[in-house]
């Protein structure tokens, strides 16, 4: 992104780093050379996530993931590529950049918001009592990454009957992974290999932000306000078109083409394996700066506007490309708003639309549907010709 010269106000930026935008920070860290580790820094490896900013190259993938975090209304991100291209690594590394959120303290997911909208009957008896006593039902917590295993069943995903005794109907339905993913990241690796019924349930819940589980006479409604991220290897099978259409951004992830970048990636992986904590310390300041930039962009997003004349011109472009789905414009415009917010601006420009257009518009056209509608149009013309002389 291009930025103007720093203003006096910018020099007093409380974030406390020399980067004026998130894009500048990404550009800096992606090409950063790491100093060698000293012997005393070598520690046993643990499950410390690989730092997001230490991933070499893959600019479009990292940008798409950050835009999805800044603006959940983009509609999810799909990473398409072969094995060993850092797709899963990048998704798991996002946790270091995510802000905190309010999370339920109850095993059934009760929140103050549910009481305000549905009354005391909307929560379990224990939480109704706590609310009446003025005690909180939620607490501030870090956003988590909820991963969906390939062997998950539909009951695992949406919830099932809780066999424990209880008089309140809400206590009879066990929360599924969808409910647990509320206000978190939901990551589905190899999404093209999941059963159709599970994928359909997930996408419907993601689109509506809420879903209801009914098991016999018992039912419960849960929020599903999560950021959906999927990844797949096209060698292992195709993704149904109706599922692909539900992802706002589509990223084609290829292996690094530059030999120097591949060598740098190897060095960073080796440094991480030898001493995860020492490796993470080298990125701690930049990660904190990036997290602050993400939060600032999210806070700025509601003020970002898209001029009507620019939007109208952009819509004409999607029509020229033969894209029928309205989700194309929604994802395109929302991604452009997030991009502008990350660049500390409150108005989308044509340059913003150009940058995010490939991610939002690729894989939107359907040769099958083009042929189908062409055949139907020919059929309609034939019918009209045959009926023209009918008395």
C-alpha positions in Angstrom: 0.0 0.0 0.0 1.2 3.6 -0.6 1.3 6.0 2.3 2.0 9.7 2.5 4.8 11.3 4.6 4.3 10.9 8.3 2.3 13.7 10.0 3.2 15.1 13.4 0.3 13.1 14.8 1.7 9.9 13.3 5.0 10.6 14.9 3.3 10.3 18.3 1.7 7.0 17.4 1.2 5.2 20.8 1.9 1.8 19.2 5.6 2.6 19.4 7.1 1.1 16.2 8.4 2.7 13.0 5.7 1.2 10.7 2.8 3.4 9.8 0.7 0.6 8.4 0.2 -3.1 8.7 1.4 -3.5 5.1 4.7 -1.8 5.8 5.2 -4.2 8.7 4.5 -7.3 6.6 6.9 -6.0 3.9 9.7 -5.5 6.4 9.4 -8.8 8.3 8.8 -11.0 5.2 12.3 -10.2 4.0 14.0 -10.1 7.4 17.2 -12.0 7.9 17.5 -13.7 11.3 20.7 -13.6 13.3 22.2 -17.0 14.3 21.1 -18.5 17.6 23.7 -18.8 20.3 24.3 -22.2 22.0 22.8 -21.1 25.3 19.5 -20.2 23.6 19.0 -23.8 22.3 15.9 -25.3 24.1 13.7 -28.4 23.7 11.0 -27.8 21.1 7.4 -27.5 22.3 4.1 -26.4 20.7 4.9 -22.7 20.4 3.2 -21.7 17.1 5.5 -20.7 14.2 5.3 -16.9 14.1 3.0 -15.6 11.4 5.4 -12.8 10.4 8.3 -15.3 10.0 6.6 -17.1 7.1 8.7 -16.4 4.0 6.9 -15.1 0.9 3.3 -16.2 0.4 2.2 -12.5 0.4 -1.3 -13.1 -1.0 -2.0 -15.8 1.5 -0.9 -13.7 4.5 -2.8 -10.7 3.2 -6.0 -12.7 2.8 -5.8 -14.1 6.3 -5.2 -10.7 7.8 -8.1 -9.1 5.8 -10.4 -11.9 7.1 -9.4 -11.1 10.7 -9.9 -7.4 10.2 -13.3 -7.8 8.5 -15.2 -11.1 9.2 -17.9 -9.9 6.8 -15.6 -10.9 3.9 -17.1 -14.4 4.3 -14.2 -16.7 5.0 -10.9 -17.6 3.3 -10.1 -20.7 1.2 -6.5 -21.7 0.7 -5.9 -23.9 -2.3 -2.5 -25.4 -2.9 -0.3 -28.4 -2.7 1.2 -29.9 0.4 4.1 -28.2 2.2 3.2 -24.6 1.3 2.6 -23.3 4.9 -1.2 -23.2 4.6 -1.9 -24.8 8.0 1.2 -23.1 9.6 -0.1 -19.7 8.6 -3.6 -20.3 9.9 -2.4 -21.6 13.3 0.1 -18.7 13.5 -2.8 -16.1 13.3 -3.5 -16.6 17.0 -0.6 -14.2 17.9 -2.3 -11.4 16.0 -5.9 -11.8 17.2 -7.5 -9.5 19.8 -9.2 -10.7 23.0 -12.9 -11.4 23.0 -15.7 -12.1 25.6 -16.3 -15.7 26.3 -18.9 -17.6 28.2 -18.0 -19.1 31.6 -20.7 -21.7 31.2 -20.4 -25.1 29.7 -23.6 -24.4 27.8 -22.3 -21.1 26.3 -24.7 -18.8 28.2 -24.0 -15.1 27.8 -25.5 -11.8 29.0 -26.5 -11.0 25.5 -28.8 -14.0 25.4 -30.5 -12.8 28.6 -31.0 -9.3 27.2 -32.6 -10.7 24.0 -34.5 -13.8 25.2 -34.9 -13.3 29.0 -33.9 -15.6 31.8 -35.3 -18.7 30.0 -32.7 -18.3 27.3 -29.9 -19.4 29.6 -29.5 -22.4 32.0 -30.8 -22.1 35.6 -27.3 -21.7 37.1 -26.5 -18.7 34.8 -30.0 -17.2 35.3 -29.2 -17.2 39.1 -25.8 -15.7 38.5 -27.2 -13.0 36.3 -29.9 -12.2 38.9 -27.1 -11.8 41.5 -25.2 -9.4 39.2 -22.3 -11.8 38.5 -20.8 -12.0 35.0 -21.6 -14.8 32.6 -18.6 -14.0 30.4 -15.0 -13.1 30.8 -12.3 -11.6 28.6 -10.3 -14.3 26.9 -8.0 -14.9 23.9 -9.5 -15.9 20.5 -8.9 -19.6 19.9 -8.4 -21.8 16.9 -11.0 -24.6 16.6 -9.9 -27.2 14.2 -12.4 -29.6 12.7 -11.1 -33.2 12.4 -11.8 -35.2 9.3 -13.5 -38.0 11.3 -16.0 -35.6 12.9 -19.6 -36.7 12.8 -22.6 -34.4 12.3 -23.4 -34.7 16.1 -19.8 -33.6 16.9 -20.3 -30.5 14.7 -23.8 -29.3 15.6 -24.3 -31.0 19.0 -26.2 -33.9 20.5 -28.4 -34.9 23.4 -26.7 -34.6 26.8 -27.5 -37.7 28.8 -26.8 -36.0 32.1 -29.9 -35.3 34.3 -31.3 -31.8 34.1 -34.7 -30.1 34.2 -33.8 -27.3 31.9 -34.1 -28.0 28.2 -30.9 -26.2 27.4 -29.0 -28.6 29.6 -30.2 -31.6 27.4 -28.2 -30.5 24.3 -24.4 -30.7 24.3 -22.7 -27.9 22.4 -21.0 -29.0 19.2 -17.9 -27.6 17.5 -19.9 -24.9 15.8 -21.0 -23.4 19.1 -17.5 -23.8 20.5 -16.2 -21.8 17.5 -18.3 -18.8 18.3 -16.0 -15.7 18.3 -13.1 -17.9 17.4 -11.4 -19.1 14.2 -12.8 -22.3 12.7 -10.3 -24.0 10.6 -11.2 -26.9 8.2 -8.2 -28.6 6.7 -8.9 -30.7 3.6 -12.4 -29.3 3.4 -12.9 -31.0 0.0 -12.8 -34.4 1.8 -15.5 -33.7 4.4 -18.9 -35.3 4.0 -21.4 -33.0 2.3 -23.9 -32.8 5.2 -21.2 -31.6 7.5 -19.9 -28.9 5.1 -23.5 -27.8 4.4 -24.2 -27.4 8.2 -21.0 -25.4 8.7 -21.6 -23.0 5.8 -25.2 -22.4 6.7 -24.2 -21.6 10.3 -21.5 -19.3 9.2 -23.8 -17.4 6.8 -26.5 -16.9 9.4 -24.4 -16.4 12.5 -26.7 -18.7 14.5 -28.1 -22.2 14.4 -30.6 -24.4 16.2 -30.1 -28.0 17.3 -33.3 -30.1 17.7 -33.1 -33.6 19.1 -36.5 -35.0 19.9 -38.3 -32.7 22.2 -35.2 -30.8 23.1 -33.7 -27.8 21.3 -31.1 -25.1 21.7 -29.9 -22.2 19.7 -26.3 -21.1 19.6 -24.3 -18.3 18.0 -21.8 -19.1 15.3 -19.9 -15.8 14.8 -16.6 -17.2 13.7 -14.1 -16.6 11.0 -14.2 -19.6 8.6 -10.9 -20.7 7.0 -10.6 -23.8 4.8 -7.7 -25.3 3.0 -7.5 -28.0 0.4 -5.2 -29.8 -2.1 -7.0 -30.0 -5.5 -5.0 -33.2 -6.2 -7.1 -35.0 -3.6 -10.5 -34.0 -4.9 -12.7 -31.1 -6.1 -14.8 -28.9 -4.0 -18.5 -28.6 -4.8 -19.3 -25.3 -6.6 -22.0 -24.3 -4.1 -19.4 -24.7 -1.3 -16.7 -22.8 -3.1 -19.2 -19.9 -3.7 -19.5 -19.4 0.1 -15.9 -18.5 0.6 -15.3 -14.8 0.1 -11.5 -15.0 -0.7 -9.8 -17.7 -2.6 -6.0 -17.9 -2.5 -3.9 -20.1 -4.8 -0.9 -21.1 -2.7 2.1 -22.2 -4.7 5.6 -23.2 -3.5 8.3 -20.5 -3.3 9.8 -20.0 -6.7 12.9 -18.0 -5.6 15.9 -20.1 -4.5 17.0 -17.5 -1.9 13.5 -17.4 -0.4 13.5 -21.2 -0.1 16.9 -21.1 1.6 15.6 -18.5 4.0 12.5 -20.6 4.8 14.7 -23.5 5.6 16.9 -21.4 7.9 13.9 -20.2 9.8 12.3 -23.6 10.1 15.6 -24.9 11.4 16.0 -22.1 13.9 12.4 -22.6 15.1 12.9 -26.4 15.6 16.1 -25.9 17.6 14.7 -23.3 19.9 11.1 -22.2 19.5 11.1 -19.7 22.3 14.3 -18.0 21.2 13.0 -17.9 17.7 9.7 -16.4 18.8 11.6 -13.7 20.9 13.1 -12.4 17.7 9.6 -11.6 16.4 8.0 -10.6 19.6 8.2 -6.9 19.0 7.0 -7.1 15.4 4.2 -9.5 16.4 3.0 -7.0 19.1 3.1 -4.2 16.6 1.2 -6.3 14.0 -1.4 -7.2 16.6 -1.9 -3.5 17.5 -2.2 -2.7 13.8 -4.9 -5.4 13.3 -6.8 -4.0 16.3 -6.5 -0.5 15.0 -7.7 -1.5 11.5 -10.7 -3.4 13.1 -11.6 -0.3 15.1 -11.3 1.9 12.0 -13.3 -0.4 9.7 -16.8 1.0 10.5 -15.7 4.4 9.3 -14.4 3.1 5.9 -16.7 3.9 3.0 -16.9 2.8 -0.7 -17.9 5.6 -3.1 -21.0 4.8 -5.1 -19.5 5.7 -8.4 -16.5 3.4 -7.8 -18.8 0.6 -6.6 -21.0 0.9 -9.7 -18.0 0.8 -12.0 -16.6 -2.3 -10.2 -20.0 -4.0 -10.5 -19.9 -3.4 -14.3 -16.6 -5.3 -14.3 -18.0 -8.3 -12.6 -20.8 -8.4 -15.1 -18.4 -8.2 -18.0 -16.6 -11.2 -16.5 -19.8 -13.2 -16.5 -20.0 -13.6 -12.7 -23.6 -14.1 -11.5 -23.1 -14.6 -7.8 -23.7 -11.5 -5.7 -21.3 -12.9 -3.2 -18.5 -11.8 -5.5 -19.2 -8.1 -5.0 -19.8 -8.5 -1.3 -16.5 -10.2 -0.8 -14.7 -7.9 -3.1 -16.0 -4.7 -1.5 -15.6 -5.9 2.0 -12.0 -7.0 1.3 -11.3 -3.6 -0.2 -12.7 -1.9 2.9 -10.4 -4.0 5.2 -7.4 -3.2 3.0 -8.1 0.5 3.3 -8.6 0.2 7.0 -5.2 -1.6 7.3 -3.7 1.3 5.4 -5.1 3.8 7.9 -7.6 5.3 5.5 -11.4 5.7 5.6 -12.2 5.6 1.9 -11.7 2.8 -0.6 -9.8 3.7 -3.8 -9.6 2.0 -7.1 -6.1 0.8 -6.2 -7.6 -1.1 -3.2 -10.1 -2.8 -5.4 -7.4 -3.8 -7.8 -5.2 -5.4 -5.1 -7.9 -7.6 -3.6 -9.8 -8.4 -6.9 -8.0 -11.6 -7.8 -8.7 -13.1 -4.4 -12.4 -12.2 -4.4 -13.2 -12.9 -8.1 -11.2 -15.9 -9.1 -13.0 -19.2 -9.5 -16.4 -17.5 -9.7 -17.2 -18.3 -13.3 -18.8 -21.6 -14.3 -18.4 -23.0 -17.8 -21.2 -25.5 -17.1 -23.7 -22.8 -16.1 -22.7 -20.7 -19.2 -23.4 -23.7 -21.4 -26.6 -24.5 -19.5 -28.1 -21.0 -19.9 -27.0 -20.8 -23.5 -28.9 -24.1 -24.2 -31.9 -22.7 -22.4 -31.8 -19.5 -24.3 -31.7 -21.4 -27.6 -34.6 -23.5 -26.4 -36.7 -20.4 -25.6 -36.0 -19.0 -29.0 -37.1 -22.2 -30.6 -40.3 -22.2 -28.6 -41.1 -18.6 -29.6 -40.5 -19.3 -33.2 -42.8 -22.3 -33.2 -45.5 -20.4 -31.5 -45.2 -17.3 -33.6 -47.6 -18.6 -36.3 -50.1 -20.1 -33.8 -53.6 -18.8 -34.5 
